[in-house]
Amino acid sequence: MKFNTKTIHGGQHDVDPAYGSVMPPIYQTTTYSQTTPGGHKGFEYSRSGNPTRAALERAFASIENGEYGLAFGSGLAAIDAVLKLLKPGDEVISTNDLYGGSYRLFTRIYENFGIKFHFIGMGNVANIEEYINDKTRLIWLETPTNPMMNIIDIKASATIANRHDILLAVDNTFATPYLQQPLDLGADIVMHSATKYLGGHSDVVMGALVVRDKKLAERLYFIQNASGAVCGPQDSFLMLRGLKTLHVRMQRHCENGRKIAEYLISNPKIEKVYWPGFENHPNHEIAKSQMNDFGGMISFVTKGNNYDEAIRIVENLKIFTLAESLGGVESLSGHPASMTHATIPKKEREKAGVVDSLIRLSVGIEDVDDLIEDLKQAIGS
Ligand SMILES: Cc1ncc(COP(=O)(O)O)c(C=O)c1O
């Protein structure tokens, strides 16, 4: 199947042997009757497995070209499961410009358990090699990064990870498998905040992992069941519904994203626009080679780098809603320094470019002319 067919049918054969319903039923049940101890039809208890969640997990695996999918109660719960593969003393090399909540999980929870993290710039992946030692177990990367839209070469990172027998995990939340498929580029684990583009309608909080290796999948399924951070059947159903339009939504997000990036760069009040589709983006060539298009996430700073002006702009936007999150059909704006990235110390975040005047846009699928008009009235040009 091609991608646009997989979003609708991937892993969905025979979802309702009872009545042939086209959508999988919502199995709103905690447990399953047994004829004799162990005599069940594949499901025992809904933390361990639920038919609606299982249908979704097959869909996740299918769209990422993986073998095994796992669904969690949030993106952070999915990341948490990956970190539970580690032991005290192990080391992780991570992107320095990553989602603030991932940074908080790494530094405020897992550092206490004796895991060491190195946060480094990965624009040039050769940097990774410098931090590898015999304790390194995991390379964690996001690309494009949140919110600076840096691009990291997944294939080159996978070559390094393989050479040293280290797991490579890619947070594919911003790109989605419509734009990039990290397992095909050599990653071991793909992670999603499915809350964002995969669900696409700002109505479900969920996380996903997809892998190809059976042993790795077994370890992760064990953690998923043992730690129990699963999602419920209603949310699994909503996610399955959202996935079916991922490809058409992403096509429009990309079209609108391009037009808005071009509008912003032409506005004399704007100092800089971060969007990987620009030829002068530092890793544009890598973006072109590993992504099918450039997505709908854009960050920008106004001339003069003024905090109050950035706040005024996000307050004045009318169609772009000022809100945390991204990837839904509706356009959102955000002020990373005070919102999504407030958990990262100022000095640390400014090193990565998250200055006080940075504004992040999640461009939705509304009429792009309305979105540009909205930006014009808010920015004042
Ligand atoms: C890139 C990225 N990764 C992970 C997460 C965490 O996901 P969740 O909010 O679903 O726990 C987010 C949330 O904003 C994100 O943007």
The ligand as a Tripos MOL2 file, in Angstrom:
@<TRIPOS>MOLECULE
LIG
   16    16     1     0     0
SMALL
NO_CHARGES

@<TRIPOS>ATOM
      1 C1          7.8690   17.5390   19.7180 C.3       1 LIG1
      2 C2          7.0520   17.0970   20.8980 C.ar      1 LIG1
      3 N1          7.3660   15.9530   21.5100 N.ar      1 LIG1
      4 C3          6.6570   15.5030   22.5890 C.ar      1 LIG1
      5 C4          5.6060   16.2240   23.1080 C.ar      1 LIG1
      6 C5          4.8540   15.7120   24.3140 C.3       1 LIG1
      7 O1          3.6480   15.1470   23.9190 O.3       1 LIG1
      8 P1          2.3030   15.1760   24.8220 P.3       1 LIG1
      9 O2          1.9520   16.6020   25.0530 O.co2     1 LIG1
     10 O3          1.3250   14.4260   23.9710 O.co2     1 LIG1
     11 O4          2.6380   14.4450   26.0800 O.co2     1 LIG1
     12 C6          5.2540   17.4330   22.4940 C.ar      1 LIG1
     13 C7          4.1430   18.2440   23.0390 C.2       1 LIG1
     14 O5          3.9830   19.4080   22.7180 O.2       1 LIG1
     15 C8          6.0030   17.8750   21.3600 C.ar      1 LIG1
     16 O6          5.7120   19.0430   20.7430 O.3       1 LIG1
@<TRIPOS>BOND
     1     1     2 1
     2     2     3 ar
     3     2    15 ar
     4     3     4 ar
     5     4     5 ar
     6     5     6 1
     7     5    12 ar
     8     6     7 1
     9     7     8 1
    10     8     9 2
    11     8    10 1
    12     8    11 1
    13    12    13 1
    14    12    15 ar
    15    13    14 2
    16    15    16 1
@<TRIPOS>SUBSTRUCTURE
     1 LIG1         1 GROUP 0 **** ****
